[in-house]
């Protein structure tokens, strides 16, 4: 079944399909409509939903729910992640029990914000996975996937929609919304060595986090949002992330150019797919919104797989 949805409403739909029990947020464009879409159906789906006093408190409430086994999401705009940075960074050490998705909506071009920030940098900093949707369909599907990935890895997952994804409208294939137990029916099991971030515990949990990095790459390796189209005639390629990939595809089609394209929707990007792609081209253009996160990754990959590769992007 298809529904015509705003990008943020598609994310809200993904939260319902995933069976989340707690959703917290502090309002801020371009993220506000997610909670506004959920509020009218919160009783129907037994969903605890709240506007918190700030983003830090919003994340901490979601963490508490996750530690009892309840799937939870916390929603904010990019500058709100600055406010939530303290518990966000430590959460990567303690990990989660119920799936926890941090939705941080970036605002390229400062449409309604005091600055531009790239939330992918926070995911890099915390050593957790990040998903970068290109359209409302991917936003919904990635939301559902993010909860599963979070529980598989026992880590929070960052979803990073940008303004033009959050506020686009499109037909979205939707699934069935899940019913769930009351959030209060879950139980917190004490385990100070894991949940209490004292220095002695934190050192051990940091090692656990570092050991999970290969598991993160393996889990994301076959994600359907990483895909390429190789053109045998041309020696030029485009690597793009998020909605930038759709812009690139449209431009290539209009120009009728023999250009290969690799679209990336997950961070860290898949090593094998990127290596295969850059081996087939002599020049590559990197297109992404805000920071050169993808470009820096391609630069590192090229040193091993194609040292002569000409890379065009924000750093050149």
N, C-alpha and C positions, 0 to 999 in steps of 0.2 A: 504494500500500500504506500502511496506517495502523499505527502503533505507539503504545501507551499509554506516554507518557514524562513523566518529571519535567522541569520547565522547563530545568534545568541539563543533563539528559541530551539534551534537544532541541538545546541549543547545541552539545554535544559531537557530536551527529549532523551538525549543520551544518558543523562543522569537518572532519569526515570527507568529507562530500559535496563540500566545496570543494577537497579534495585538499591540505590543509595538510601540511607536512613536519616542522614544529617547533612544539611547544607547551610553554610555560613558565608557571610559576605559583608563587605563595607562598600557602599555605593560609589561608583566612579565610571564615567564613560571611557572606553566603549564596552564595559562589562555589565552594566546595571540591568539590562533586560533579561539576563539569565534568571536572576531571582524573581523578577517581576513575572516571568513566564511560569515559574514553579509555584508561586504563592497561591494562585487560585485553586490548585489541585493538591495542595499539601495534605489536607485532611483525607482526601480520597486515597492517597498512596501512603498514608501514615508517615509523612515526611516531616521531621523537625527542621524548620527553616527559620533563620534569624538574620536581621541586620545587626551586626555586632558594633561595639563602640569604636573599634578600629580594626585594621587588618591583622595585627598581632593577636588580638583576642579572638578574632574569627578563626585564625589558623589553630590556636590552642584549643578551642572548642572542638574543632574537627579532629585534632589529634586525640583528644580524650575519647571521642566516639570510636575512632579507629582502633585504639588500644583495647577496647572492649569487644572488638570484632565486627563493628558496624561499618559498612561502607560509607565514606563521607567525602564531601567536596568543599573546598573553600575557594571563594571567587573574589577577585580584585583586579584593579588595573595595574599597570606596570609600576607606577610610583608607590603603590600600596605594598608591593613586595619588598621595598626598602624598609617599610615599617615592620613587616613580618620577618625580616631577615634573621633575627636572633633565633626564634624557634625553628624557622625553616632550615637553617644550616645544621642545627643539632638534631633535627628530625632525621636527617640522612644517616646519622650515627645510630640512633635508637631503632630506626626502622618503624614499620607499621604492622598491624595485624589485619584489620579490615582494610580493603583498598582505600587509599587516600589520594585524591587528585587535586592538585593545586592549579587553578585556572587563573593565569595572569595575562590579561589582555593588553597587548602593546599598541601604541598609538603613533605610528610613523607619520611625520609631518605635523605633529602636535595639533591635531584637529580639535582636541578638547583637553590638552594637557600642558603642563609647564615645562616639560622636557621630552626628549626622545630617549628611551632605554630599550635594550634588547634583553628580554627575559631569558634567552638561551644562555647568556653569560652566567646567570644565577644557577642554571642547571649544571653548567660546566663547573662552577665553583663548588657546588654541593655534591658533584659526582653522581647525579641522578639522571634518568632518561627524560627527554623532552620531545613532545610531539608538536608538529608545526602544520596545521591544516591549511589547505588551499581553497576550500569552498565549504558551504554549509553541510554538504553530505559528508565530507571528510571530518568536519568538526563533530558531527554526531557520532560517526563510526569510531573516531579516535577516542571520544569520551568513553564509550562502552569498553573499548579495548584497554584504555588506561587503567580502569579499575582492575581488570584481570591481570594486567602486567604488574600493577602495584602489589597485588597479593602473591603473584608468582615470585617476585623478587624480594618481597617484604620491604619495599622502598616506596616513598612518595613518587608520584609521576607528575611532571609539569606539562600542562597543556597551554600552548602559546598562540591563541588566535590574535590576529591583528585587525585593525579597524575595518578594513574592506571585507574581511571575512565575517566579522561580528555583525556588520550592518548590511551585508548582501542578503538577497532573498533568492531562493531556488526551490525547485521540487526536490524533496528528500525522501528516499526510501526509509520507512520507519518500521520498527519491529514492535513486539509486545512489551508493554511496561510491566515490570515485575511487582508483585505484592511482597511485603516483607513483615517480619516480626516487629513489634514495638521496639524502638531504640532502647527503652528502659529494661527490656527483657534480657539484655546481654550482661556479661559479668567481666570485671577487670581482674585479671590474675596477676598478683604481685610477683615481680621479678626484678629486684633492685639492680642487679648486674646489667640488665638490659635497659630498663626504663629510666633509671636515675643517672643523669649525666655528670657524675662526679669524675674528677681527673683519672682515677684508676680505671673506672669503667669506660670512660671516653677513649682512652688509648686502645683498649681492646676492641671497642666497637668501630673505631677508625680502621683498624686492620680488617675487620669483617667487611666494611664498606669497600675498601680497596680490593679485597678478594672477589667482590661481586662485579667488578668492572667487565670481566670477560663474559659473565652471565648476562649482563645488560646487552653487550654486543651480539651475543648469540640469540637472545630473545628478539632483538630488533632486526636480525639479519634478513628474515623473510617477510617482514611487514609489507603489506600490499601497497603502501604509499611511497615506496622507493621503486622507481621503474625507469627504464631507459629505452630510447629509440635510436638505434645505430644506423647511420646512413653510410653505405659503403663507398659512395662516390666522394664525399667530402672529407676534409681533414680538420674541420672546425667543429667544436662542440660547445654546448651550453650546459652548465650545471646550475640548477636553481632550486630554491627551497620555498615551501609554502605557496602563497598566491603568486609569487614571482614566476613560478613554473608555468602557470596558466598564461600570464602575460607573455612569456617567452614562446610558448607554443603558438599563441595567436599571431605573434609577430613573424615567426618562421613560416607559418602557413600563408600569411598575406604576402610575404616577400618571395615565396616559392623557392626558398633557399635549401641547399643540400647541407643541412646542419644537423648533427646528432644532438640529442637532448637527454639529460639525466635529471629527473625530478627527485628531490629528497624531501621526505616528510618526517624523518626521525633523526634525533641526535642522541648519541653519536651516530654518524652516518655509517652505512654498511661497508666494511673494508673491501670485501671481494668485489662488490658491484662497482664501487668507485675505481678500484684498481683496473678492472676489466675495461671500464669506459675510457680512462685516460691513456691506456695503451693504444687505443685506436685513433687518437687525434693528436695533432701537433700544436693546436692552439685551443684554449678553452676560455670562455667568458663565464664568470661567476655572477649570478644575479640573486640577490637576497635583500630583504628589508632590514635596514639599520646596520648592525655591526658585521664585520667580515668573518663571522664564525665559520661558515662553510668554506670560505676562501682559505682561511688558515689551515683547515683540515686538508684541503686539496693540495696546498703547498707542501705539507708534510708527506702526503701520499706520493706526490710526484717525485720527491727525492729518491724514493725507492723504486717506483715503477716506470717513470718516464722523466728522467732528469732534464731533458731538453724541452720539456713542455713549456709553451708560452702561456702564462696565466694573466688574464685581464680581469681586474676587479677593483675593489675599493683601495687596495694597497698599491696599485700601479697607476 
